């Protein structure tokens, strides 16, 4: 049973073969890390910018892609690949450098698209012009980090931008024809269920094309490590997270692609929760929650409420 619109299915429908993203580190940094906005970066982010690891940045983009192709073709049977500029802020550099990196990636055999993860406040005009050029050349995804619809929590985690900045950037890039994927973190310190569901409402209202859901996890060297060790920052149990994921997905349109259901981390960098390492178990727990509720993505986005206050929407998109 397909309870949500998964990215892997969409990619296979688009290209006719299994497609996998290859995470890249191009050696960028962030404006809330280098002092332009702040220092230290987001408090949940480790020294690698939640990327693949510092040793990867020492390799060329071509080398990283060729290594990833071998790994994912063996592990998942992937035959086509998307170059994913993930670590730190993927547009925090000059247009000339971005052009060179994009061209290097697209020259690698079987790379059929680009995916650039960035911040809503790191899209100056000259960079947007370059992104528009490549949007016309290849399958192109732009990922924007929102993380939470709660401005106070955004301040607390040192994001350096507010919700209004995310809305403005999304509207601007959507008007230019970009496919937008929003990042959300469930369980940030000080966040609550209402604000997390407000994030779902915002994604719906903005017409965002895809979402990545992450759970708060504690990484070594991240600013949150110290408070977590003192017991000041709780992490979720898997079942609680699964319940929130289903709550969230029930409230967004069935058309929104789900690119990720939970965060991931290398074992040597992870402190908590340890269930982060059990990807198959996470997915199964979330699907079990859908099954228990007899629910699916979008069920509460558009529904008819009967006289007993129960949603009677019979639309099942998958």
Secondary structure as GFF3:
##gff-version 3
##sequence-region A 1 318
A	DSSP	alpha_helix	7	15	.	.	.	ID=ss1
A	DSSP	beta_strand	19	24	.	.	.	ID=ss2
A	DSSP	alpha_helix	54	57	.	.	.	ID=ss3
A	DSSP	alpha_helix	61	76	.	.	.	ID=ss4
A	DSSP	beta_strand	80	85	.	.	.	ID=ss5
A	DSSP	alpha_helix	95	106	.	.	.	ID=ss6
A	DSSP	beta_strand	111	118	.	.	.	ID=ss7
A	DSSP	alpha_helix	125	135	.	.	.	ID=ss8
A	DSSP	beta_strand	139	147	.	.	.	ID=ss9
A	DSSP	alpha_helix	151	156	.	.	.	ID=ss10
A	DSSP	alpha_helix	163	175	.	.	.	ID=ss11
A	DSSP	beta_strand	179	186	.	.	.	ID=ss12
A	DSSP	alpha_helix	193	206	.	.	.	ID=ss13
A	DSSP	beta_strand	210	215	.	.	.	ID=ss14
A	DSSP	beta_strand	218	219	.	.	.	ID=ss15
A	DSSP	alpha_helix	224	229	.	.	.	ID=ss16
A	DSSP	alpha_helix	238	250	.	.	.	ID=ss17
A	DSSP	beta_strand	257	260	.	.	.	ID=ss18
A	DSSP	beta_strand	270	272	.	.	.	ID=ss19
A	DSSP	three_ten_helix	274	277	.	.	.	ID=ss20
A	DSSP	alpha_helix	279	293	.	.	.	ID=ss21
###
